[in-house]
Each structure stands twice: as structure tokens, then as C-alpha cells.
């Protein structure tokens, strides 16, 4: 490698441990580097990137003052504090699967595991600096958003014989075609690359082009194959999740996104998508757990925002309202209060009082303190002509409905939907669909989830089976994962049919059984289900065929 590149290269070392920083300094000086800068925390690194342009950043993942290395690199890229021509090497002593996969999703130039030798460091740095130097023109065009010119430059470079950077240039061209939304060109291009060599990135690019081109069946077929290979499993799960959302297959989307989130939990964008599809699927527990993960990983990152804490608290209340386990409700209530306290500490000057009041009103409602809840809601400003926060307005609409202010709730739902349709950037289509679903369900069902279930049980105990059946059916519509409701509804279906001789809703019974068959039932619940199955057999009704689905 030319000495000139070495001597001129500006390198920033981000390392908080003095001994490790000293080792890096000595190692790099021994290799001939002279323009070295040091930062012992993320804020210092960002300040230096604002004032200087670096050729290479060597960053420790393990930074404990506010941001870690992952969060720093993500912010540097999003805010364009570094260029594409800046090399970035992660160093870490930790090699857990979730960390490594999360870091690799950010696509740094290299990942070096501690401890490492000077020779290892030399090889990695040499390779990166030379590539960044030789391809600086194309990186500059990409940074400037001039993808068309970048493609022309790449084509010219590829025409030259013995180009050592052909795979990298080909990948950059494919990415540029996708950014330009030239789906057919991208499809043809990635196919031609794969005819030469089966690069994993080319397979991913081809799938993205197929999805953009609405060739969904072929995309699915390719992705199922990619699931089987370790190096493409994560990206395949992520793309399958996004594709199934596009196809409105939300149960499948949740399954794929959940698996991807387990492998690499730090991807906040994916976690938000997972939370949204969980809500559409009425899986409030999954939405809550996902929002908790978001609150954990977003802290100090570029994603850190008051909504992170408010949404975790809101998701907790939504989940608590659909569970009948008292200890769980108490635990969620405590956690919700903790999120509110964290919010006040993290953003002490932020104007969130109205949104916190709505949260507290819903907490009072959860604890059956309805008068306290109504008092809080009634003192809020009713002027919702300007939606400042879609999440906050949605929470308020839910509170209105739960406390019996149904007209106000429906009016606010309509306003939120109209706002989202006029400003599509404020919420994705999945979340808008959830809001529309909420309006529809709460228009049809006036009671909150808790009252609805209690009302159904009371009517069942009184022998009012038709009324109980209607109430249990509504409760199962909004809580399709609650096994107690499924069991009660199944019992009620058989009892009301025997009492009135009415037609039996076999499809609804199968849905109840499908849930119960997978659930971990308590002993008394198992006995009840066995009795119901015995009755079904006597009535010659097959509700167990749902198992094969």
C-alpha cells in the first residue's frame, strides 16, 4: 500500500479504556500513522466528526457513557456526520450472537474481536483505506445523492480489465438502482450478477427488486431458500416480514419479524413494525414486550424520544386491559409508572403533561377507579383540531371510549385517520390500519374489554345464554388470544345450542379450539375442555380439525 495514503490518513480512535487507547496509539504509530485523534466517549467523537473529516474510525462497542458504539455509528450515518468514504471498524470483546448480528446489520467495514494483534489490525486497516481511497469518486457521488452519475462511473470502471473492486462496484450499482426505484433494471442487473457468481448480497438485491416489481410469489420462493442459510437467514426473515405486511398477511408477518428481532434486537425500525402488526393481530402482550425492548435499546440513541417511554406505558395498559391475571396487572401498573418517571428524568423540560394525564386516567380505569379517571379526562383540553401526536391522540380516543364518551372517541378516531391520510409520513400504513381497526371495533362494541368479559360471565351465570354468547363473541373479537374467553365462548356455544336449538357456529368453535389446543391450560381448564370435546363428539360436531391448520 502506498506510504502516501498511510501518512495522510486521519484516524479517529473511540475507546474509553486508557490502556486500550494507549495500545491502539502505539500500534498505529508503529504502522506509520501520524494523524491520530482520540475520543473516550460518543459525544466527543461526534464533536470531532463535526469539525474534521476522517478517513477511518476505529470504535469500541463497549462505551458506557451514554451511547455505546452501535448507537454512535448509527447516529453518525443517519446524520451524515461521516461520509461513505470514511472507513469504520468495530472492535469488541463481546461476541454474543445478538450483538454481532445487530452490528453486522449496520454494515460497518469490519468487525475486529479483542484481543487482536498489530498484524491483524494492519491487514484490516490497509484493506479498508486502500479501497476507500481508490473508490472515493463513486462514494462521493453516492453521498451527494447522484446515483445516476454513480452508475455511469461504475459502468466505466467495470469496463476496465482486471478491476480488483468488481464485486464492490457491482453491489454499489445494484443499491443505486434500488434507490432510484428502477425495479425492472435492478431485477435484470442482479440476475446477470448471479449468473456469474452467487453473491448473497445479489440474492438479497434481486428479492428487493422482485418485491418492488410486485413479483411476490417468486420473491417468497427465493426467501424461503435463503432462510436455510445462516448468512442470509436474518435478512430473509426481515424481508419476509415486510413482504407479508405488504400482502396483508399480518400473522405471518409477526412470526417472521419476531424471529428476526430475536436474532438482532437492536433494529428499532423492525421492532416498531413488529409492534404494529402485533396490535393488528390483537397480540397486546407481544406489542408490550416489543415496546419494552424499544425503550431499552432506544435510550441515548438517535431514536430516544418522549414517545418511546409513553408508548411503552400505553402498550402496557393495552395489554393489562386484555389479561385477567391480577398479579400481571399490578406488575404492569408499576412498570407503567416507572416509564413515566423515566420520561420525566430523561426529558424534564418536555411538554407531556396532557399525554401523561391520559395515561394516568387509563391506569385509574384499569384499577376500577372510574371516577378518578373521568375527572382527569374531563379536565383535558377538548381542542383536538391540531393533532400534535398521533400516538397521544389515539391513547386519548381509547380513554374516551373506555370511560363511556363514545361520541367523543369516534370523532377523535375520525380526526386521527384524516390526519394520517393527509400526512402519510407521520405513520406507516400498518399503523393506520390498526387505528381504523380500533375505530371499527369500538364503534361496534361499547364496553371496554374488562366490562365486556365481566358482563358476559354475569349473563352466562344468570342463564341468559344468547346475551352471554353475543358478549363473549365480542370479547373474543377484541381479545382473540385470551384463553379464558375462548373457553367460556366455546362452552356458551354448546350450551346455547342445546338450550335454544339454534344453529351451531362451527367456524367460531374451531377458532376457539385452535387457541386452546396450543395454550398451556390449568388443570380445571383442561377438565372443562375435555367435557366440551365429549359433548361435541356426542353432537357429532368436529371442532378439532382446526389443529391441522
VMD Tcl script that draws the C-alpha trace (Angstrom):
set ca {
  {0.00 0.00 0.00}
  {1.39 3.47 -0.87}
  {3.09 5.22 2.06}
  {1.39 8.46 0.97}
  {-2.06 7.11 1.90}
  {-0.71 5.99 5.28}
  {0.91 9.28 6.17}
  {-2.09 11.39 5.16}
  {-4.81 9.18 6.67}
  {-6.75 10.78 9.51}
  {-7.86 8.18 12.04}
  {-10.22 8.63 15.00}
  {-9.96 6.08 17.83}
  {-13.07 5.87 20.01}
  {-12.12 3.93 23.15}
  {-12.91 4.69 26.79}
  {-10.36 2.36 28.39}
  {-6.99 4.23 28.84}
  {-4.91 1.06 28.45}
  {-6.71 0.00 25.28}
  {-6.43 3.54 23.91}
  {-2.69 3.54 24.64}
  {-2.28 0.15 22.90}
  {-4.09 1.45 19.82}
  {-1.95 4.60 19.75}
  {1.32 2.67 19.96}
  {0.15 0.10 17.38}
  {-0.94 2.67 14.82}
  {2.17 4.82 15.27}
  {4.28 1.70 14.76}
  {2.40 1.13 11.50}
  {3.30 4.61 10.31}
  {0.16 6.61 11.05}
  {0.70 10.12 12.37}
  {-2.65 11.90 12.20}
  {-4.41 10.25 15.12}
  {-7.31 11.65 17.14}
  {-8.85 10.12 20.25}
  {-12.28 10.16 21.90}
  {-13.15 8.41 25.15}
  {-16.92 8.71 24.69}
  {-19.50 9.09 21.91}
  {-20.18 12.82 22.38}
  {-16.51 13.63 21.92}
  {-16.43 11.50 18.76}
  {-19.46 13.33 17.31}
  {-17.96 16.74 18.08}
  {-14.75 15.79 16.29}
  {-16.66 14.43 13.27}
  {-18.44 17.79 13.03}
  {-15.16 19.68 12.78}
  {-12.95 17.18 10.88}
  {-13.25 14.61 8.11}
  {-11.75 11.23 8.96}
  {-10.53 8.52 6.64}
  {-11.07 5.84 9.25}
  {-12.82 5.44 12.62}
  {-11.86 2.56 14.90}
  {-14.61 2.32 17.51}
  {-15.02 0.14 20.58}
  {-18.52 -1.22 21.01}
  {-18.18 -1.10 24.79}
  {-18.70 2.59 25.56}
  {-20.55 3.13 28.82}
  {-21.01 6.91 28.92}
  {-24.44 7.38 27.34}
  {-24.14 5.91 23.82}
  {-22.40 2.65 23.01}
  {-20.51 2.06 19.76}
  {-23.56 0.73 17.93}
  {-25.63 3.81 18.76}
  {-22.75 6.12 17.85}
  {-22.21 4.58 14.41}
  {-25.96 4.60 13.69}
  {-26.18 8.32 14.54}
  {-23.04 9.21 12.56}
  {-24.58 7.60 9.49}
  {-28.14 8.89 9.88}
  {-26.99 12.46 10.50}
  {-24.34 12.11 7.75}
  {-21.55 13.13 10.13}
  {-19.32 10.72 8.26}
  {-19.09 10.02 4.52}
  {-19.30 6.75 2.64}
  {-15.58 7.15 2.00}
  {-14.90 7.01 5.76}
  {-13.94 3.51 6.87}
  {-15.45 2.20 10.11}
  {-14.11 -0.71 12.17}
  {-15.93 -2.03 15.24}
  {-13.81 -3.62 17.96}
  {-15.39 -5.60 20.77}
  {-14.56 -8.19 23.40}
  {-18.22 -9.25 23.42}
  {-19.24 -11.69 20.69}
  {-22.80 -12.66 21.64}
  {-24.99 -13.56 18.68}
  {-27.45 -10.71 19.24}
  {-24.63 -8.13 19.35}
  {-22.76 -9.45 16.32}
  {-25.90 -9.74 14.18}
  {-27.11 -6.28 15.25}
  {-23.75 -4.71 14.39}
  {-23.48 -6.53 11.05}
  {-26.92 -5.21 10.06}
  {-25.40 -1.73 10.17}
  {-22.82 -2.93 7.61}
  {-19.59 -1.48 9.04}
  {-16.43 -2.07 7.03}
  {-15.05 -4.55 9.55}
  {-15.58 -6.13 12.97}
  {-12.46 -6.95 14.98}
  {-12.66 -9.12 18.09}
  {-10.49 -8.27 21.11}
  {-7.76 -9.22 21.78}
  {-6.13 -8.75 18.38}
  {-2.55 -8.44 17.15}
  {-0.91 -5.44 15.48}
  {-0.59 -7.53 12.32}
  {-4.34 -8.24 12.27}
  {-5.04 -4.54 12.71}
  {-2.59 -3.65 9.93}
  {-4.23 -6.01 7.42}
  {-7.75 -4.72 8.14}
  {-6.79 -1.03 8.03}
  {-4.70 -1.39 4.87}
  {-7.50 -3.09 3.01}
  {-10.15 -0.54 4.03}
  {-8.07 2.60 3.48}
  {-6.93 1.49 0.02}
  {-10.47 0.61 -1.07}
  {-11.94 3.86 0.26}
  {-9.16 5.87 -1.41}
  {-9.45 4.12 -4.78}
  {-13.26 4.36 -4.87}
  {-13.56 7.86 -3.43}
  {-15.19 9.29 -6.58}
  {-18.10 6.84 -6.59}
  {-18.58 7.19 -2.81}
  {-18.73 10.99 -3.21}
  {-21.37 10.72 -5.93}
  {-23.46 8.42 -3.70}
  {-23.10 10.81 -0.73}
  {-24.27 13.68 -2.96}
  {-27.37 11.69 -3.90}
  {-26.27 11.47 -7.52}
  {-26.97 7.81 -8.10}
  {-27.37 8.16 -11.88}
  {-23.85 9.57 -12.24}
  {-22.54 6.97 -9.81}
  {-23.93 4.19 -12.05}
  {-22.24 5.69 -15.12}
  {-18.94 5.92 -13.25}
  {-19.26 2.32 -12.08}
  {-20.02 1.08 -15.61}
  {-16.90 2.82 -16.91}
  {-14.78 1.35 -14.10}
  {-16.18 -2.14 -14.72}
  {-15.23 -1.94 -18.40}
  {-11.56 -1.82 -17.40}
  {-9.81 -5.18 -17.29}
  {-8.60 -6.73 -14.04}
  {-10.64 -4.44 -11.80}
  {-9.97 -5.64 -8.26}
  {-13.11 -3.94 -6.98}
  {-15.64 -5.53 -9.34}
  {-17.78 -7.21 -6.60}
  {-17.92 -3.98 -4.55}
  {-18.74 -1.85 -7.60}
  {-21.43 -4.28 -8.69}
  {-23.02 -4.15 -5.25}
  {-22.91 -0.32 -5.22}
  {-24.57 -0.25 -8.64}
  {-27.36 -2.59 -7.53}
  {-28.02 -0.49 -4.41}
  {-28.14 2.66 -6.57}
  {-30.69 1.09 -8.95}
  {-32.92 0.17 -5.99}
  {-32.66 3.69 -4.55}
  {-33.64 5.10 -7.95}
  {-36.69 2.76 -7.87}
  {-35.68 1.25 -11.22}
  {-37.14 -2.12 -10.21}
  {-37.02 -3.84 -13.61}
  {-33.46 -2.65 -14.30}
  {-32.42 -3.77 -10.81}
  {-34.03 -7.19 -11.35}
  {-32.23 -7.72 -14.67}
  {-28.96 -6.48 -13.18}
  {-28.99 -8.74 -10.10}
  {-29.93 -11.73 -12.28}
  {-26.94 -11.06 -14.52}
  {-24.65 -10.85 -11.46}
  {-25.98 -14.15 -10.10}
  {-25.32 -15.80 -13.46}
  {-21.63 -15.03 -12.87}
  {-21.38 -15.70 -9.10}
  {-23.89 -16.50 -6.35}
  {-23.20 -13.49 -4.13}
  {-25.51 -13.38 -1.09}
  {-25.98 -9.60 -1.49}
  {-27.08 -10.14 -5.11}
  {-29.76 -12.59 -3.96}
  {-31.00 -10.04 -1.42}
  {-30.98 -7.31 -4.09}
  {-32.92 -9.49 -6.51}
  {-35.57 -10.19 -3.88}
  {-35.93 -6.47 -3.12}
  {-36.30 -5.78 -6.85}
  {-38.92 -8.54 -7.18}
  {-40.92 -7.14 -4.25}
  {-40.74 -3.64 -5.74}
  {-41.88 -5.15 -9.05}
  {-44.82 -6.92 -7.31}
  {-43.45 -10.36 -8.20}
  {-44.34 -11.66 -4.77}
  {-44.54 -15.41 -5.36}
  {-41.05 -15.59 -6.83}
  {-39.73 -13.37 -4.01}
  {-41.29 -15.68 -1.41}
  {-39.80 -18.73 -3.06}
  {-36.31 -17.22 -3.02}
  {-36.65 -16.02 0.58}
  {-37.73 -19.47 1.82}
  {-34.50 -20.86 0.33}
  {-32.45 -18.05 1.92}
  {-33.90 -18.93 5.33}
  {-31.95 -22.17 5.24}
  {-28.53 -20.45 5.06}
  {-27.07 -18.88 8.19}
  {-25.56 -15.88 6.39}
  {-28.88 -14.87 4.79}
  {-31.39 -16.01 7.44}
  {-31.73 -12.64 9.22}
  {-32.22 -10.55 6.09}
  {-34.62 -13.19 4.70}
  {-36.76 -13.04 7.84}
  {-36.78 -9.26 7.71}
  {-37.78 -9.16 4.04}
  {-40.43 -11.86 4.52}
  {-41.90 -9.81 7.36}
  {-42.05 -6.70 5.19}
  {-43.46 -8.66 2.24}
  {-46.23 -10.27 4.32}
  {-47.20 -6.81 5.63}
  {-47.49 -5.64 2.02}
  {-49.73 -8.66 1.34}
  {-51.83 -8.00 4.50}
  {-50.77 -11.37 5.95}
  {-50.20 -9.97 9.43}
  {-49.96 -13.23 11.39}
  {-47.18 -14.43 9.10}
  {-45.53 -11.01 9.22}
  {-45.49 -11.11 13.01}
  {-43.93 -14.56 13.03}
  {-41.10 -13.57 10.65}
  {-40.41 -10.21 12.32}
  {-40.40 -11.85 15.78}
  {-37.73 -14.31 14.67}
  {-35.65 -11.51 13.14}
  {-35.97 -9.41 16.32}
  {-34.74 -12.33 18.43}
  {-31.62 -12.61 16.28}
  {-30.87 -8.84 16.14}
  {-32.97 -6.95 18.72}
  {-31.36 -3.51 18.25}
  {-33.08 -2.70 14.96}
  {-35.65 -0.16 16.20}
  {-37.36 0.24 12.81}
  {-38.08 -3.50 12.69}
  {-39.22 -3.52 16.33}
  {-41.75 -0.76 15.56}
  {-43.10 -2.77 12.61}
  {-43.37 -5.82 14.86}
  {-45.29 -3.83 17.47}
  {-47.71 -2.53 14.82}
  {-48.50 -5.95 13.31}
  {-48.90 -7.37 16.84}
  {-51.55 -4.73 17.52}
  {-53.43 -5.61 14.33}
  {-53.30 -9.26 15.45}
  {-54.64 -8.27 18.89}
  {-51.46 -9.68 20.42}
  {-51.14 -6.99 23.07}
  {-48.62 -8.97 25.08}
  {-46.19 -9.13 22.12}
  {-46.71 -5.44 21.41}
  {-45.93 -4.63 25.06}
  {-42.79 -6.77 25.15}
  {-41.63 -5.20 21.88}
  {-42.23 -1.67 23.15}
  {-40.22 -2.58 26.26}
  {-37.33 -3.65 24.01}
  {-37.61 -0.39 22.08}
  {-37.44 1.60 25.33}
  {-34.34 -0.37 26.38}
  {-32.40 -0.08 23.13}
  {-33.52 3.43 22.16}
  {-32.20 5.04 25.34}
  {-29.38 7.50 24.47}
  {-29.67 6.55 20.78}
  {-30.86 8.64 17.86}
  {-34.29 7.05 18.46}
  {-34.54 8.34 22.05}
  {-37.72 10.43 22.28}
  {-40.55 11.00 24.80}
  {-42.82 8.78 22.67}
  {-40.55 5.80 23.41}
  {-41.47 5.89 27.11}
  {-45.08 6.95 26.55}
  {-45.65 4.14 24.02}
  {-44.15 1.52 26.35}
  {-46.54 2.70 29.07}
  {-49.50 2.73 26.64}
  {-48.70 -0.77 25.38}
  {-48.58 -1.97 28.99}
  {-52.06 -0.61 29.69}
  {-53.46 -2.12 26.47}
  {-52.06 -5.50 27.50}
  {-53.25 -5.21 31.11}
  {-56.80 -4.46 29.92}
  {-56.88 -7.75 27.99}
  {-55.49 -10.04 30.67}
  {-57.34 -11.36 33.70}
  {-54.28 -12.16 35.82}
  {-54.25 -9.81 38.82}
  {-50.52 -10.16 39.55}
  {-49.72 -9.31 35.94}
  {-51.95 -6.22 36.05}
  {-50.20 -5.00 39.20}
  {-46.76 -5.60 37.70}
  {-47.66 -3.73 34.51}
  {-49.09 -0.83 36.52}
  {-45.80 -0.48 38.42}
  {-43.81 -0.68 35.18}
  {-46.04 1.97 33.57}
  {-45.37 4.36 36.45}
  {-41.65 3.65 36.05}
  {-41.77 4.59 32.36}
  {-43.50 7.86 33.26}
  {-40.76 8.58 35.83}
  {-38.05 7.69 33.30}
  {-39.65 10.08 30.84}
  {-39.61 12.93 33.34}
  {-35.93 12.28 34.12}
  {-34.83 11.90 30.51}
  {-36.88 14.84 29.17}
  {-37.53 17.14 32.15}
  {-38.50 20.16 30.05}
  {-40.73 18.35 27.59}
  {-44.42 19.30 27.45}
  {-46.06 15.90 28.01}
  {-48.45 16.69 30.86}
  {-51.63 16.15 28.84}
  {-50.42 12.78 27.50}
  {-49.34 11.69 30.98}
  {-52.78 12.70 32.32}
  {-54.41 10.43 29.72}
  {-52.11 7.59 30.76}
  {-52.96 8.12 34.43}
  {-56.68 8.19 33.58}
  {-56.34 4.83 31.83}
  {-54.40 3.49 34.83}
  {-57.26 4.57 37.12}
  {-59.70 2.85 34.77}
  {-57.55 -0.30 34.86}
  {-57.79 -0.27 38.67}
  {-61.60 0.26 38.51}
  {-61.19 3.82 39.83}
  {-63.61 5.21 37.24}
  {-64.46 8.49 38.96}
  {-60.79 9.45 39.26}
  {-60.29 8.51 35.62}
  {-63.26 10.60 34.43}
  {-62.14 13.59 36.47}
  {-58.71 13.52 34.81}
  {-60.16 13.15 31.30}
  {-62.81 15.84 31.76}
  {-60.23 18.47 32.71}
  {-58.26 17.94 29.48}
  {-58.44 20.46 26.69}
  {-61.03 19.24 24.17}
  {-59.46 21.13 21.29}
  {-58.12 18.33 19.09}
  {-58.24 20.30 15.85}
  {-54.45 20.02 15.62}
  {-53.03 16.53 16.14}
  {-49.61 17.03 17.75}
  {-49.01 13.34 18.39}
  {-50.84 10.51 16.62}
  {-49.92 8.10 19.44}
  {-51.13 10.57 22.07}
  {-54.40 11.27 20.25}
  {-55.05 7.54 19.80}
  {-54.48 6.95 23.52}
  {-56.95 9.75 24.30}
  {-59.56 8.24 21.94}
  {-59.17 4.88 23.73}
  {-59.61 6.61 27.11}
  {-62.77 8.37 25.89}
  {-64.24 5.06 24.75}
  {-63.32 3.18 27.94}
  {-64.93 5.85 30.11}
  {-68.17 5.98 28.12}
  {-67.56 9.09 25.99}
  {-68.30 7.19 22.79}
  {-69.18 10.11 20.51}
  {-66.00 11.95 21.52}
  {-64.00 8.78 20.92}
  {-65.42 8.22 17.43}
  {-64.96 11.88 16.46}
  {-61.32 11.76 17.57}
  {-60.69 8.46 15.74}
  {-62.05 10.05 12.53}
  {-59.83 13.08 13.04}
  {-56.71 10.93 13.61}
  {-57.38 8.87 10.47}
  {-57.91 12.01 8.41}
  {-54.66 13.48 9.79}
  {-52.71 10.30 8.91}
  {-54.15 10.22 5.40}
  {-53.20 13.87 4.84}
  {-49.73 13.36 6.33}
  {-48.62 9.82 5.34}
  {-45.11 10.44 6.68}
  {-46.34 10.59 10.30}
  {-47.45 6.94 10.43}
  {-46.99 3.90 8.23}
  {-49.87 2.09 6.53}
  {-49.81 -0.73 9.08}
  {-50.35 1.64 11.99}
  {-53.11 3.46 10.09}
  {-54.81 0.13 9.52}
  {-54.65 -0.56 13.27}
  {-56.25 2.84 14.03}
  {-59.04 2.10 11.53}
  {-59.49 -1.33 13.13}
  {-59.76 0.28 16.57}
  {-62.40 2.75 15.38}
  {-64.46 -0.04 13.82}
  {-64.27 -2.32 16.87}
  {-65.04 0.45 19.35}
  {-67.96 1.66 17.21}
  {-69.50 -1.83 17.33}
  {-68.55 -2.66 20.93}
  {-69.38 -0.02 23.51}
  {-67.90 -1.74 26.55}
  {-64.21 -1.84 27.37}
  {-62.54 -5.27 27.35}
  {-62.81 -5.80 31.13}
  {-66.50 -4.85 31.40}
  {-67.32 -6.87 28.31}
  {-65.90 -10.09 29.74}
  {-67.45 -9.46 33.20}
  {-70.83 -8.72 31.57}
  {-70.60 -11.94 29.54}
  {-69.77 -14.05 32.62}
  {-72.66 -12.47 34.61}
  {-75.15 -13.15 31.82}
  {-73.89 -16.73 31.49}
  {-74.28 -17.33 35.23}
  {-77.84 -15.94 35.07}
  {-78.68 -18.37 32.29}
  {-79.07 -15.60 29.69}
  {-77.14 -17.64 27.16}
  {-77.95 -15.71 23.99}
  {-76.91 -12.41 25.59}
  {-73.81 -14.10 27.05}
  {-72.96 -15.61 23.66}
  {-73.11 -12.20 21.97}
  {-70.93 -10.66 24.71}
  {-68.37 -13.49 24.67}
  {-68.21 -13.29 20.84}
  {-67.50 -9.56 21.06}
  {-64.92 -10.15 23.79}
  {-63.19 -12.80 21.65}
  {-63.15 -10.36 18.72}
  {-61.06 -7.84 20.68}
  {-59.16 -10.43 22.76}
  {-58.66 -13.42 20.42}
  {-55.64 -14.62 22.41}
  {-57.34 -14.78 25.83}
  {-57.76 -18.48 26.60}
  {-60.33 -17.90 29.40}
  {-62.61 -16.05 26.99}
  {-62.08 -18.72 24.31}
  {-63.04 -21.45 26.80}
  {-66.10 -19.52 28.04}
  {-67.22 -18.80 24.47}
  {-66.81 -22.45 23.47}
  {-68.85 -23.55 26.50}
  {-71.50 -20.96 25.72}
  {-71.72 -22.02 22.06}
  {-72.63 -25.59 23.06}
  {-74.92 -24.61 25.95}
  {-76.92 -22.07 23.93}
  {-77.30 -24.54 21.04}
  {-78.60 -27.22 23.42}
  {-80.95 -24.74 25.15}
  {-82.44 -22.99 22.11}
  {-81.75 -25.44 19.32}
  {-80.17 -22.67 17.27}
  {-77.60 -23.38 14.57}
  {-74.09 -24.06 15.78}
  {-71.27 -21.70 14.69}
  {-68.70 -24.35 13.82}
  {-66.09 -21.91 12.46}
  {-66.11 -19.84 15.66}
  {-65.85 -23.03 17.73}
  {-62.84 -24.15 15.67}
  {-61.10 -20.80 16.24}
  {-61.64 -21.15 20.00}
  {-60.31 -24.70 19.99}
  {-57.29 -23.75 17.83}
  {-56.23 -21.28 20.54}
  {-56.92 -23.65 23.44}
  {-55.13 -26.54 21.76}
  {-51.88 -24.52 21.73}
  {-52.32 -22.91 25.17}
  {-50.90 -24.11 28.48}
  {-54.14 -24.72 30.33}
  {-54.55 -25.14 34.07}
  {-55.94 -28.43 35.37}
  {-59.52 -27.15 35.79}
  {-59.46 -25.61 32.31}
  {-58.24 -28.88 30.80}
  {-61.11 -30.73 32.52}
  {-63.64 -28.21 31.15}
  {-62.22 -28.56 27.62}
  {-62.32 -32.37 27.82}
  {-66.02 -32.23 28.82}
  {-66.76 -29.87 25.92}
  {-64.97 -32.18 23.48}
  {-67.02 -35.10 24.80}
  {-70.24 -33.12 24.21}
  {-69.03 -32.21 20.71}
  {-68.48 -35.89 19.96}
  {-72.00 -36.73 21.17}
  {-73.41 -33.97 18.93}
  {-71.26 -35.23 16.02}
  {-69.50 -31.87 15.70}
  {-65.85 -31.85 14.66}
  {-64.18 -28.75 16.11}
  {-60.69 -30.29 16.31}
  {-59.95 -30.20 12.58}
  {-58.60 -26.68 13.22}
  {-55.50 -28.38 14.59}
  {-54.34 -29.21 11.08}
  {-54.29 -25.54 10.07}
}
mol new
graphics top color blue
foreach p $ca { graphics top sphere $p radius 0.5 }
foreach p [lrange $ca 0 end-1] q [lrange $ca 1 end] { graphics top cylinder $p $q radius 0.2 }
display resetview
